[in-house]
Amino acid sequence: MDREQVLFRLFGKYCPEGTILYTEGSPGEEVYVVQSGAVRLGAARPEGGSAAPLGPGDLLGEESFFGPAARSERAEVVRDARLIQVNDRTLGAVVRHGPQTAHRVFEQLLALTQSARSDLDHL
């Protein structure tokens, strides 16, 4: 069994198409890393969703990683998905069991932080 399979066994969540992971305004306590499938972010109506669904390697729900912020949008599985759930209690174990996945999480969080700093600098 490879590391990604072990990671899914420990922290994974299988979600069939149509599953709503979270809705706008709901509390957020974890981030998700897509292992397979696709998730669309946006409004409740399909035409209000993001242009391209998130796929393998993408991170979603990261605003909640920095604290219990309310979700700013809805997340719906649009193609059967395998997701890794990461929260403050499981982060260390995810790093140990899935270093590639952990690296993607940190890389995307760093990019988000840099973007936020840039936005603040322009204000």
C-alpha positions in Angstrom: 0.0 0.0 0.0 1.5 3.4 -1.0 1.6 6.5 1.2 -1.4 8.1 -0.5 -3.5 5.0 0.2 -2.4 5.0 3.8 -3.2 8.7 4.1 -6.7 8.1 2.7 -7.3 5.2 5.1 -6.3 7.4 8.1 -7.8 10.7 7.1 -9.8 10.2 3.9 -13.4 10.8 3.1 -15.1 9.4 0.0 -17.8 11.7 -1.3 -20.1 10.8 -4.2 -21.2 13.3 -6.8 -23.7 15.8 -5.3 -22.2 15.7 -1.8 -22.2 19.2 -0.2 -19.0 19.5 1.8 -20.0 22.8 3.4 -22.2 25.8 2.7 -21.6 29.6 2.9 -21.6 30.7 6.5 -21.0 27.3 8.1 -18.2 27.0 10.6 -14.9 25.8 9.2 -12.5 23.6 11.1 -10.6 21.7 8.4 -9.1 21.9 4.9 -9.5 19.3 2.3 -7.0 18.1 -0.3 -8.5 16.5 -3.4 -7.0 13.1 -4.1 -9.3 12.2 -7.0 -12.6 13.5 -8.4 -13.7 17.2 -8.5 -15.2 19.8 -6.2 -16.8 23.0 -7.4 -16.8 26.1 -5.2 -19.4 28.9 -5.4 -23.0 29.7 -5.1 -25.8 27.1 -4.6 -26.8 27.3 -8.2 -24.5 25.5 -10.8 -24.2 28.7 -12.9 -22.9 30.5 -9.8 -20.0 28.1 -9.2 -16.4 28.6 -10.0 -15.3 28.4 -13.6 -13.2 25.3 -13.2 -13.7 22.6 -10.5 -10.9 21.8 -8.2 -9.2 18.5 -8.8 -6.4 16.2 -7.6 -3.8 18.1 -5.5 -6.0 21.1 -5.0 -6.8 22.5 -1.5 -10.1 23.9 -0.4 -11.5 25.4 2.8 -8.1 26.9 3.6 -9.7 30.1 5.2 -10.7 27.9 8.1 -7.2 26.6 8.6 -6.1 29.9 10.3 -9.0 29.9 12.7 -12.7 29.0 13.0 -13.7 31.4 10.3 -17.1 30.9 8.7 -17.0 29.5 5.1 -17.2 32.1 2.4 -18.8 29.8 -0.2 -20.3 26.5 -0.8 -18.3 23.4 -1.9 -20.1 20.6 -3.8 -18.6 17.4 -5.2 -19.2 17.4 -8.9 -17.4 14.1 -9.7 -17.0 11.3 -7.1 -14.1 12.4 -4.9 -11.6 11.0 -2.5 -10.6 13.8 -0.1 -8.0 14.1 2.7 -9.3 16.1 5.7 -6.7 18.1 7.6 -7.3 20.0 10.8 -5.2 21.2 13.7 -5.4 17.8 15.4 -4.4 15.7 12.4 -1.8 18.0 10.7 1.2 16.3 12.3 0.0 12.8 11.4 -0.7 14.0 7.8 2.9 15.3 7.6 4.3 12.0 8.8 2.1 9.7 6.6 1.7 11.8 3.5 4.7 14.2 3.1 3.7 14.9 -0.6 0.2 15.9 0.4 1.4 17.9 3.4 3.9 19.7 1.1 1.0 20.6 -1.3 -1.0 22.0 1.7 1.8 24.1 2.9 2.7 25.3 -0.6 -0.9 26.4 -1.2 -1.2 28.0 2.2 2.0 30.0 1.6 0.7 31.2 -1.8 -2.6 32.3 -0.1 -0.6 34.1 2.6 1.6 35.9 0.0 -1.5 36.9 -2.0 -3.2 38.3 1.1 0.0 40.3 2.0 0.1 41.6 -1.5 -3.5 42.7 -1.4 -2.9 44.4 2.0 0.1 46.2 0.6 -2.1 47.7 -2.2 -4.6 49.0 0.3 
